[in-house]
Amino acid sequence: MAKVSSGKAMLGRWAFLIGVVLSVVFGLFTGWSWLPVLLVVLGLVVGFLNIEGREVSQFMMAGTVLVLMGYMGGQTLASISYLASIFNNLLTLFVPATVVVAVKSVFLLARE
C-alpha cells in the first residue's frame, strides 16, 4: 500500500479496510442488494488511489492469488452458505481493484 500519508492514500487505505470488513460481516447475512455496488466502488477506489507504480507487481501477484483462491474457495465451500458469501464478497471487492491496477500497469509500460 502507499506509504505516503496524503489524503488520497488515506482514503485508499480506509476503502480497503472497510471493504474487507463489509465483505466478512455482510457475508454472514444475505439480502443486501446494495452491497455488491458498494464493494465494486470501494474496489475501484483501492485500485485508483492506493497502489503506486512501484507496488503494481506485488499487488498484481497478491490480487491474482486472492481472486483465484476466492473463486476456488467459494466453489469448494458452497455448501456452507455464509463462507461462500464471504468469498464472493471479497471477489466483488478485489476484482475491480485488480483490473484497475492491471490497466494502470499497461499504461505505465506503454509510456516507457
C-alpha positions, 0 to 999 in steps of 0.5 A: 500500500502507499506509504505516503500519508496524503489524503488520497492514500488515506482514503485508499487505505480506509476503502480497503479496510472497510471493504474487507470488513463489509465483505466478512460481516455482510457475508454472514447475512444475505439480502443486501442488494446494495452491497455488491455496488458498494464493494465494486466502488470501494474496489475501484477506489483501492485500485485508483488511489492506493497502489503506486507504480512501484507496488503494481507487481506485488499487488498484481501477484497478491490480487491474482492469488486472492481472486483465484483462491476466492473463486476456488474457495467459494466453489469448494465451500458452497455448501456452507452458505455464509463462507461462500458469501464471504468469498464472493464478497471479497471477489466483488471487492478485489476484482475491480481493484485488480483490473484497475491496477492491471490497466494502470500497469499497461499504461505505465509500460506503454509510456516507457 
